[in-house]
Amino acid sequence: MPAQVQTLLITGMPASGKTSFGDWLRDNRGYVHVDLDAADCLKAAGLPPFWTEKERVASLDSGRLREFVKHLKTVGKPSVLSWIFPTDLVDFAREMTSFGVTAWWFEADRLAARQRYAGRNTVLRNGVYSRGKPDTTLFDRYVGAVSSNWARIAPIFGERIIRTLGADGRFMDPVSICDRLQVVAKAA
């Protein structure tokens, strides 16, 4: 990874390995990992309460979002935000990048991701993961929404799209993902 303090946004298809990669960066590369889909994400990452328990990151106005990103750059180590990309928040994600967050899209073979999604024991309710049996119709709707909105979504990521889950159901290893991040960062 590049030496400067950075903030990454890892988003993309459900079951593409976003949270697992964020955890890996935390455990192996010293990143602060903020899983924006977790109820206590700020507390778990040791961060101040930039939003209340009833709010989520997407409720932040521009000023509060800017302050959140600014704070992440002062913690003394790089940070990674993992988040299921709500397709109605394209402008919000674009705004995050305008404040210096580098956005990456984790792409996945759709059938393999659907199978992994169906095998989980968590569901996303009101922007927060909780225990439950996943509904694959929600996965299918999300994939449809991504496809319908891809012309607006893709420019946020440009070349920063990685296929992390193959048709064989295997994930790209985290070191290879890091290598890809570095190659793109050096080319920029």
N, C-alpha and C positions, 0 to 999 in steps of 0.2 A: 504494500500500500504506500501511497505517497507520504512523505515525511510531514507535510503541513497538517495542522489540525483541520479536519474536515467533518462535514456532516453528510451522511448518505441517507437517501430515502430508498428503501427496498420495497417495491410494490409489485403487483402483478397478479397472475392467475391464482385462484385458491389452490392450495395443496402443492404449490410450486417450490416450497422450501424457504420462504421469506423469513419466518420466525426462526427456523433452525439455523439459517445462515447468520442471522443477527446474534443468536446465542453463541454460535461458533466464533464470530468476530469478538464478542465479549470475552469468551473463555480462552481464546488462543492468540488474540491480537490486541487485547487491552482496550477495546472499544466500550463506550457506554452504550448499552442497547435499550432502546425505548420501544417496546412492543405496543404500538398505538391501539391495538385491538384488545389489550388487556385492561381490566377495570382499574388496577392500581399501578399502571405503567410508570407514572412519574415517581411514586414512592419506591417502587421496585428498582428503579434506576438511580435512586438517591437524589432526585431533582426536586426543586421547590414546586409548589402547587400552582402551575400556570393556568389551570382550569379546575373547576370543581368536579366532584364525583358524578354529578348529573350532566355535566358538559363533556364534550369530547374535543379533541384537537380542532376539528372542523368548525367548532363554534367560535374560534378565536377571530377577532377582527384583525385587520392588517397590522395595527400597532402591537397588539398582544402576540401575534404570530412572529413579527420581527423580533420582539424581545425574547421570545422562546428560542428562536434560532440563534440570536446573539448570545444568549446564556450558554447554549450548547458549545459554542466556540470558546468559551472561557473556562470550561471545566478541566482543561489541561490535557485532554486526550480526545481522540476522534470519537464521533458518535454515529450510531446507525439507528434509523427509525424504520421499523417494519410495519407495514400497513396494507390491508386489503384495500385496493383502490376503488372508492365509491365513484362510479362513473358520472354521477351528477356533480362531482367536485373537481372537474377538470381545471377550472379557473383557480381554485384554491391550491391545487398541486402546482400549477404554473407559478403562482405567487410564491410558494415555498422556494422554488428554484431561483426566483428573482432575489431572494434574500441569501443566496449562497448555498442552498442545499443541492447536492448532486443526486438527481433521480435516476434510478435503475429499474427497469421492468424485467421481472422474472417470468419468462414465457414457459409454457409446459404443453406437452402433448395433451390434447383435450380429453381423450378417453382415459389415459393414464391418470391425469389429475382428477377426473370424475371418480375413478375407482378409489383413489387415495382419499378423496373428500368423503365418499360414502363410508369408508372404514374408520373415520374419526369418531371420537366420543365427545366432540364439542360442536356447538353451533354459535353463530354470530347473531346476537339479539341487540338491537339498538346500538350497534357499533362496538359491542363488548362480547368476548367469548365467554361461554358458560357451558356446563355439561349438558349433553343432550344428543339425540340421534339426528344427524344431518339429513336435510331434505334435498335430494338431488335435483328436484325441480328448481330450487333456489340457485343451485350451481348452474343449471342450464339457462336460467334467466340472466344470471350474471354474465355468462359467456356471450349470450345474445346482446346484452347491453354493451359489453366491450366491443364486440364486432360492429354494432351500430354506431358507436362513438369513436372508433379507432382513428378516423381522420383528425379528430380533435385531440385525442390522447397521444398518438405517436410522436408529434413534434416535441412534446415535453422530454422525451427520452432520446430521440435521434438515434445515434449508434449504440446507446446504452441499453440494449436489449439482449438478454442472455437466455438461451433455452436451457433451463435447469433440470427439467424432467423429461426423459425420453419416452418413446412409445413402449419401450421394454419395462417401464416403471421404475427405472433407476435414476437417481439424482446425480447431477454433476458434482464432483467432489469439491469441497470448499476451497482448497488450495487452487484448483483450476479456475474457480470463480474469481478469487483474488488476483490471479494472474491476468485474467481478462479485464478486471477493473484497472489494473496497473497499465496495461497496454493502451487502453482507451484514454486514461488520464494523461499518459505521456504524449499521446498523439494530439491532445487538445491544446 
